[in-house]
Amino acid sequence: MALPRKVTVIGAGDIGCGWAALCVAAGWPVTLFDASAQGLERGAADVPQRARALVEQQRASQGIVERGLLEFEQARSLLQGVKDADWVIEAISEDLMAKQRLFESIEQVAGHDALLTSSSSGLPPGDIFARCRRQDRCLVAHPLNPPELIPLVELVPGPRTTQSTVARAQDYLRSLGRMPILLKKAVPGYVVGRIAAAVWRQCIDLVLDGVIDVDELDRAVSLGPALGWAAAGPHLTYHLAAGDGGVTLFLQQLLGSFESWWAELATWKRLEPEQQRALIHSVERAYKHKLELLREARDRRLGAILRALEQARTT
Ligand SMILES: NC(=O)c1ccc[n+]([C@@H]2O[C@H](COP(=O)([O-])OP(=O)(O)OC[C@H]3O[C@@H](n4cnc5c(N)ncnc54)[C@H](O)[C@@H]3O)[C@@H](O)[C@H]2O)c1
């Protein structure tokens, strides 16, 4: 498989900079473009910092990162950024109309063979690429935050995406050490967003209902289901939870309990302004350190978890 000779990332926010740092850390030539000069300036500083942090995390080698950084550029226009890119990664705000307009413009300047991916968190790919004539080479590649650390990427093809486009996206992502999963059909929020939204609603509900404080709730998830799920997803966890009887026995023993809880779980669809204020107050009271420090600590823990998982896979 040929690696991309140039990757262009459009949108220098958290996600765009993460994608750029990941590709730079693989030694790939990367160009970053943002509609805002301020955004681009921030990205010019953020990407090298995040790529070098991968060296400290033992997730990239210094020589390759520094080589990638020599070929890291900022484009002054969409045309300059996109015209000779083999892979264009869109990472602008989650705004359907803006994404549609952007892909229409990208199509006019991108090379005939360029792969076009969107980082959308949940918009239908058929809508995102609606204004493109060549939808065969377009698909959603949804990363998790931060993209340079979390290996999972959801691939969501649109109705006209070809198999070879999917295979090419998988190849590029695997070359970057990512673990792509492929959705068989597009649903709003895709898979990861839907799981996160369902769990988060219950978490918010428990906090607002006064059952538990934010920090203890977060610990309950991180050291409870999330720790188990990091080693084995929910189905394998339950398949292993009832001795030799597997999931059949698990259902016999515990389905009744689950059904009684399902009947009780929160089902609200809106978080009213007053509830938002209460949630913000609870979160800010729980986490008083600067966001930068909290993010660094989170990334250190993520790096440690990934190293442990990789080690466990090879032993
Ligand atoms: N933040 C997350 O946790 C997360 C996780 C996975 C995916 N995503 C998705 O990734 C995308 C980017 O998210 P983010 O959090 O980095 O957003 P962000 O708002 O932090 O950054 C978006 C950047 O895009 C720029 N931009 C907006 N319109 C543009 C245009 N037309 N052309 C060029 N630049 C433009 C903005 O100036 C800004 O710098 C969204 O679709 C989001 O849903 C976000």
The ligand as an SDF file (V2000), in Angstrom:
LIG
                    3D

 44 48  0  0  0  0  0  0  0  0999 V2000
  -13.9430   17.5080   20.4430 N   0  0  0  0  0  0  0  0  0  0  0  0
  -14.1810   16.1940   20.4750 C   0  0  0  0  0  0  0  0  0  0  0  0
  -14.1350   15.5590   21.5250 O   0  0  0  0  0  0  0  0  0  0  0  0
  -14.4420   15.4610   19.1860 C   0  0  0  0  0  0  0  0  0  0  0  0
  -14.1840   14.0720   19.1210 C   0  0  0  0  0  0  0  0  0  0  0  0
  -14.3460   13.4190   17.8890 C   0  0  0  0  0  0  0  0  0  0  0  0
  -14.7830   14.1290   16.7710 C   0  0  0  0  0  0  0  0  0  0  0  0
  -15.0570   15.4630   16.8870 N   0  0  0  0  0  0  0  0  0  0  0  0
  -15.4990   16.1630   15.6760 C   0  0  0  0  0  0  0  0  0  0  0  0
  -14.3550   16.7300   15.0600 O   0  0  0  0  0  0  0  0  0  0  0  0
  -14.7080   17.9760   14.4290 C   0  0  0  0  0  0  0  0  0  0  0  0
  -13.8500   19.0950   15.0110 C   0  0  0  0  0  0  0  0  0  0  0  0
  -14.0930   19.1840   16.3960 O   0  0  0  0  0  0  0  0  0  0  0  0
  -13.2280   20.1610   17.3430 P   0  0  0  0  0  0  0  0  0  0  0  0
  -13.6520   19.8700   18.7280 O   0  0  0  0  0  0  0  0  0  0  0  0
  -11.7730   20.0890   16.9880 O   0  0  0  0  0  0  0  0  0  0  0  0
  -13.8060   21.5870   16.8740 O   0  0  0  0  0  0  0  0  0  0  0  0
  -13.2530   23.0370   17.2250 P   0  0  0  0  0  0  0  0  0  0  0  0
  -14.4370   23.9260   17.2350 O   0  0  0  0  0  0  0  0  0  0  0  0
  -12.3330   22.9830   18.4130 O   0  0  0  0  0  0  0  0  0  0  0  0
  -12.3360   23.4240   15.9580 O   0  0  0  0  0  0  0  0  0  0  0  0
  -12.8510   23.6300   14.7020 C   0  0  0  0  0  0  0  0  0  0  0  0
  -11.8620   24.4790   13.9100 C   0  0  0  0  0  0  0  0  0  0  0  0
  -12.3450   24.5340   12.5620 O   0  0  0  0  0  0  0  0  0  0  0  0
  -12.1830   25.8660   12.0770 C   0  0  0  0  0  0  0  0  0  0  0  0
  -13.1560   26.0470   11.0070 N   0  0  0  0  0  0  0  0  0  0  0  0
  -14.5010   26.1880   11.1180 C   0  0  0  0  0  0  0  0  0  0  0  0
  -15.0530   26.2730    9.8900 N   0  0  0  0  0  0  0  0  0  0  0  0
  -14.0480   26.1630    8.9970 C   0  0  0  0  0  0  0  0  0  0  0  0
  -13.9830   26.1290    7.5790 C   0  0  0  0  0  0  0  0  0  0  0  0
  -15.0830   26.2360    6.8350 N   0  0  0  0  0  0  0  0  0  0  0  0
  -12.7770   26.0000    6.9750 N   0  0  0  0  0  0  0  0  0  0  0  0
  -11.6540   25.8690    7.7230 C   0  0  0  0  0  0  0  0  0  0  0  0
  -11.6460   25.8990    9.0590 N   0  0  0  0  0  0  0  0  0  0  0  0
  -12.8330   26.0290    9.6960 C   0  0  0  0  0  0  0  0  0  0  0  0
  -12.3900   26.7500   13.2950 C   0  0  0  0  0  0  0  0  0  0  0  0
  -11.7570   28.0220   13.1060 O   0  0  0  0  0  0  0  0  0  0  0  0
  -11.7450   25.9210   14.4000 C   0  0  0  0  0  0  0  0  0  0  0  0
  -10.3760   26.2450   14.5680 O   0  0  0  0  0  0  0  0  0  0  0  0
  -16.2200   18.1400   14.6700 C   0  0  0  0  0  0  0  0  0  0  0  0
  -16.9300   17.6170   13.5770 O   0  0  0  0  0  0  0  0  0  0  0  0
  -16.4550   17.3160   15.9250 C   0  0  0  0  0  0  0  0  0  0  0  0
  -17.7810   16.8770   16.0400 O   0  0  0  0  0  0  0  0  0  0  0  0
  -14.8790   16.1460   18.0520 C   0  0  0  0  0  0  0  0  0  0  0  0
  1  2  1  0
  2  3  2  0
  2  4  1  0
  4  5  1  0
  4 44  2  0
  5  6  2  0
  6  7  1  0
  7  8  2  0
  8  9  1  0
  8 44  1  0
  9 10  1  0
  9 42  1  0
 10 11  1  0
 11 12  1  0
 11 40  1  0
 12 13  1  0
 13 14  1  0
 14 15  2  0
 14 16  1  0
 14 17  1  0
 17 18  1  0
 18 19  2  0
 18 20  1  0
 18 21  1  0
 21 22  1  0
 22 23  1  0
 23 24  1  0
 23 38  1  0
 24 25  1  0
 25 26  1  0
 25 36  1  0
 26 27  1  0
 26 35  1  0
 27 28  2  0
 28 29  1  0
 29 30  1  0
 29 35  2  0
 30 31  1  0
 30 32  2  0
 32 33  1  0
 33 34  2  0
 34 35  1  0
 36 37  1  0
 36 38  1  0
 38 39  1  0
 40 41  1  0
 40 42  1  0
 42 43  1  0
M  CHG  2   8   1  16  -1
M  END
$$$$
